[in-house]
Amino acid sequence: MLKKSLDLYTNLFRITLRNPRDLQHVIGVARWAAGEIADSVADTRSIPSIDVLDICPGTQRWTLQSFPRVGASVSPMECAGLAALSHLVGAKKVFEFGTYKGVSTTQLALNVGEGGMVFTLDLPEDHPAYSLPIPKQEEQQIANEGSKGILIPRDLLGRVTFLSSDSAKFDERPYLNTMDLVFVDGAHSYEYVKNDTEKGWKMLRPGGVIAWHDCVASHRDVVKYIKESNLDAKLIAGTTLAFAIK
């Protein structure tokens, strides 16, 4: 620890002599790192991580679709993570909480292949009311947005079943033990993550996989629930995806 501290101070001194403005970058990175671990509840370091290529080792052919940048959606690396999880379980039936614009839905539909189906659930556009708390204003705005699934390519729509409901009121019983993969990416409040996970877990077949998006300090409730759930979750390195096997 002492050596690391000396290295840090030495490098800070060198940066100061060379170009003091570069300290802004160093301080910015340090502030971000500190924010990731300052809150023990939101600290993800206790969750084991796995490289995306180690999820299902060997030669795999994944199919991905790129999009222009879409806020509040999965990153390209997270698209690869969803593809890897789909192939891990040979997914043919997938359930998604949170359609939004359809970026993640598209990746899932591509990787279930011909004959597969993605069931994706979001609030009705004509009545986007929700019954559990959503404290963050930006998530309330997303909940009220229209054009759900608008980015899903037309040739994939035959592999997608759209469901409209508040997930807190959604009846999961017709889908019990039938899903190969469940993706939880709806509202990120603790109450909704708990609701969606518990319903999704019931819908999973034995050996199926449940995955969560935004397992990161900025979404404290997601991390909190996953750490409390005792589902032996793992993070996919370089992403905010976590997953567990039933």
C-alpha positions as CSV (number, residue, x, y, z in Angstrom):
1,M,0.0,0.0,0.0
2,L,2.8,2.4,0.8
3,K,4.5,1.7,-2.5
4,K,1.3,2.3,-4.4
5,S,0.8,5.6,-2.5
6,L,4.3,6.7,-3.3
7,D,3.8,5.8,-7.0
8,L,0.6,7.9,-7.0
9,Y,2.1,11.0,-5.5
10,T,5.2,10.7,-7.8
11,N,3.0,10.6,-10.8
12,L,0.8,13.4,-9.6
13,F,4.0,15.5,-9.1
14,R,5.2,14.7,-12.6
15,I,1.9,15.6,-14.1
16,T,1.9,18.9,-12.3
17,L,5.3,19.8,-13.6
18,R,4.5,18.7,-17.2
19,N,0.9,20.1,-17.6
20,P,-1.3,20.9,-14.5
21,R,-4.4,20.8,-16.7
22,D,-4.0,17.0,-17.0
23,L,-4.8,16.8,-13.3
24,Q,-8.4,17.4,-14.2
25,H,-8.5,14.1,-16.0
26,V,-6.9,12.3,-13.1
27,I,-9.2,13.8,-10.5
28,G,-12.2,13.0,-12.7
29,V,-11.2,9.3,-12.9
30,A,-10.6,9.3,-9.2
31,R,-14.0,10.8,-8.4
32,W,-15.7,8.3,-10.6
33,A,-13.9,5.3,-9.0
34,A,-14.6,6.7,-5.5
35,G,-18.3,7.1,-6.4
36,E,-18.4,3.4,-7.5
37,I,-17.3,2.1,-4.1
38,A,-18.2,4.9,-1.6
39,D,-21.7,3.4,-1.0
40,S,-21.2,-0.2,0.3
41,V,-24.7,-1.2,-0.8
42,A,-24.0,-0.2,-4.4
43,D,-20.5,-1.5,-4.5
44,T,-20.4,-4.3,-7.1
45,R,-16.9,-5.6,-6.2
46,S,-18.4,-8.4,-4.1
47,I,-20.2,-9.9,-7.1
48,P,-17.9,-12.3,-9.1
49,S,-17.3,-11.4,-12.7
50,I,-16.7,-13.5,-15.8
51,D,-15.4,-12.6,-19.2
52,V,-18.1,-12.8,-22.0
53,L,-16.0,-15.3,-23.9
54,D,-15.9,-17.6,-20.9
55,I,-19.7,-17.8,-20.6
56,C,-19.9,-20.5,-23.3
57,P,-16.3,-21.4,-24.3
58,G,-15.4,-22.5,-27.7
59,T,-16.3,-21.3,-31.2
60,Q,-19.7,-19.6,-31.3
61,R,-21.5,-17.6,-34.0
62,W,-23.4,-14.7,-32.4
63,T,-25.6,-12.4,-34.4
64,L,-25.7,-8.7,-33.3
65,Q,-27.5,-5.6,-34.7
66,S,-25.9,-2.2,-34.3
67,F,-27.9,1.0,-33.8
68,P,-27.1,4.7,-33.5
69,R,-26.6,5.6,-29.9
70,V,-29.7,5.1,-27.9
71,G,-29.9,6.4,-24.3
72,A,-31.0,4.1,-21.5
73,S,-30.2,1.0,-23.6
74,V,-27.6,-1.8,-23.8
75,S,-24.1,-1.1,-25.1
76,P,-22.5,-3.1,-27.9
77,M,-20.6,-5.2,-25.3
78,E,-23.8,-5.8,-23.5
79,C,-25.4,-7.0,-26.8
80,A,-22.6,-9.5,-27.0
81,G,-23.3,-10.5,-23.4
82,L,-27.0,-11.2,-24.2
83,A,-26.0,-13.2,-27.3
84,A,-23.6,-15.3,-25.2
85,L,-26.3,-16.0,-22.6
86,S,-28.8,-16.9,-25.3
87,H,-26.3,-19.5,-26.7
88,L,-25.4,-20.7,-23.3
89,V,-28.9,-22.1,-22.7
90,G,-29.8,-22.6,-26.4
91,A,-32.6,-20.1,-25.9
92,K,-35.8,-20.5,-27.9
93,K,-38.1,-18.8,-25.5
94,V,-37.1,-15.5,-23.9
95,F,-39.0,-13.1,-21.7
96,E,-37.9,-9.5,-21.4
97,F,-39.1,-6.9,-18.8
98,G,-38.8,-3.5,-20.5
99,T,-39.0,-3.2,-24.2
100,Y,-38.3,0.5,-24.5
101,K,-37.1,1.2,-28.1
102,G,-36.2,-2.5,-28.8
103,V,-32.4,-2.5,-28.9
104,S,-32.1,-5.4,-26.5
105,T,-35.2,-7.1,-27.9
106,T,-33.5,-7.1,-31.3
107,Q,-30.4,-8.9,-29.9
108,L,-32.5,-11.5,-28.2
109,A,-34.7,-12.1,-31.3
110,L,-31.6,-12.5,-33.5
111,N,-30.2,-15.1,-31.2
112,V,-33.3,-17.3,-30.6
113,G,-33.2,-18.0,-34.3
114,E,-35.9,-19.3,-36.6
115,G,-38.8,-20.7,-34.5
116,G,-37.8,-18.9,-31.4
117,M,-39.9,-16.2,-29.6
118,V,-39.1,-13.2,-27.5
119,F,-42.0,-12.1,-25.2
120,T,-41.3,-8.4,-24.3
121,L,-43.3,-6.6,-21.7
122,D,-43.8,-2.8,-21.3
123,L,-46.4,-0.3,-20.1
124,P,-49.4,0.3,-22.4
125,E,-48.7,3.4,-24.5
126,D,-52.2,4.6,-24.1
127,H,-52.2,4.3,-20.3
128,P,-48.6,4.1,-19.0
129,A,-49.5,4.0,-15.3
130,Y,-47.4,2.1,-12.9
131,S,-48.3,0.9,-9.4
132,L,-45.0,0.6,-7.7
133,P,-42.6,3.5,-6.8
134,I,-40.2,4.9,-9.5
135,P,-38.3,7.6,-7.7
136,K,-36.0,8.8,-10.5
137,Q,-37.5,11.4,-12.7
138,E,-35.6,10.2,-15.8
139,E,-37.1,6.8,-15.4
140,Q,-40.6,8.3,-15.0
141,Q,-40.0,10.0,-18.3
142,I,-38.9,6.8,-20.0
143,A,-42.0,5.0,-18.6
144,N,-44.2,7.6,-20.3
145,E,-42.5,7.5,-23.7
146,G,-44.2,6.0,-26.6
147,S,-42.9,4.1,-29.7
148,K,-42.1,1.0,-27.7
149,G,-40.0,-1.4,-29.9
150,I,-39.8,1.1,-32.7
151,L,-36.2,0.1,-33.6
152,I,-36.8,-3.6,-34.0
153,P,-36.2,-4.5,-37.7
154,R,-39.3,-5.6,-39.5
155,D,-37.9,-8.9,-40.5
156,L,-37.6,-9.9,-36.8
157,L,-41.1,-8.9,-35.8
158,G,-42.3,-12.5,-36.4
159,R,-40.0,-13.6,-33.5
160,V,-41.4,-11.0,-31.1
161,T,-44.6,-11.0,-29.0
162,F,-45.4,-7.6,-27.5
163,L,-47.2,-7.6,-24.1
164,S,-48.6,-4.5,-22.6
165,S,-49.0,-4.3,-18.8
166,D,-47.6,-2.9,-15.6
167,S,-45.2,-5.7,-14.6
168,A,-46.4,-5.4,-11.0
169,K,-49.9,-6.5,-12.3
170,F,-48.7,-8.9,-14.9
171,D,-49.8,-12.5,-14.4
172,E,-46.8,-14.7,-14.9
173,R,-48.7,-18.0,-14.3
174,P,-49.3,-18.9,-18.0
175,Y,-45.5,-18.8,-18.5
176,L,-44.3,-20.8,-15.4
177,N,-41.2,-22.9,-16.0
178,T,-41.2,-22.3,-19.8
179,M,-38.5,-19.7,-20.4
180,D,-34.9,-20.4,-21.3
181,L,-33.8,-16.8,-20.6
182,V,-35.4,-13.9,-18.7
183,F,-34.0,-10.3,-19.1
184,V,-34.9,-7.8,-16.4
185,D,-34.5,-4.3,-17.7
186,G,-37.7,-2.5,-16.7
187,A,-37.9,0.2,-14.0
188,H,-34.9,0.2,-11.8
189,S,-36.4,0.9,-8.4
190,Y,-35.9,-1.8,-5.7
191,E,-39.6,-2.7,-5.8
192,Y,-39.8,-3.2,-9.5
193,V,-36.5,-5.1,-9.7
194,K,-37.7,-7.4,-6.9
195,N,-41.1,-7.9,-8.6
196,D,-39.7,-8.6,-12.0
197,T,-37.0,-10.9,-10.7
198,E,-39.3,-13.0,-8.6
199,K,-41.8,-13.3,-11.5
200,G,-39.0,-14.0,-14.0
201,W,-37.5,-16.7,-11.8
202,K,-40.8,-18.5,-11.7
203,M,-41.0,-18.3,-15.5
204,L,-37.6,-19.8,-15.9
205,R,-37.1,-23.5,-16.6
206,P,-34.5,-25.3,-14.5
207,G,-31.1,-24.6,-16.0
208,G,-32.4,-21.3,-17.5
209,V,-30.7,-18.0,-17.0
210,I,-32.0,-14.7,-15.6
211,A,-30.1,-11.5,-16.5
212,W,-30.2,-8.0,-15.2
213,H,-29.2,-4.7,-16.9
214,D,-27.6,-1.8,-15.1
215,C,-26.0,-3.6,-12.2
216,V,-23.9,-0.6,-11.5
217,A,-23.5,1.9,-8.6
218,S,-25.5,4.6,-10.4
219,H,-28.5,2.2,-10.1
220,R,-28.2,1.4,-6.5
221,D,-31.4,-0.5,-6.1
222,V,-30.5,-3.0,-8.8
223,V,-27.2,-3.8,-7.1
224,K,-28.8,-3.9,-3.7
225,Y,-31.5,-6.4,-4.8
226,I,-29.0,-8.6,-6.6
227,K,-26.7,-8.7,-3.6
228,E,-29.5,-9.6,-1.3
229,S,-31.1,-12.2,-3.5
230,N,-28.7,-15.1,-2.9
231,L,-29.0,-16.1,-6.5
232,D,-25.2,-16.5,-6.9
233,A,-25.2,-13.8,-9.6
234,K,-22.1,-13.0,-11.7
235,L,-21.2,-9.8,-13.6
236,I,-20.1,-9.9,-17.2
237,A,-16.8,-8.0,-17.2
238,G,-16.9,-4.7,-19.1
239,T,-20.7,-4.5,-18.9
240,T,-23.4,-3.7,-16.4
241,L,-25.0,-7.1,-17.0
242,A,-25.4,-9.6,-14.2
243,F,-26.8,-13.1,-14.5
244,A,-27.7,-16.2,-12.5
245,I,-28.5,-19.8,-13.5
246,K,-31.6,-21.5,-12.1
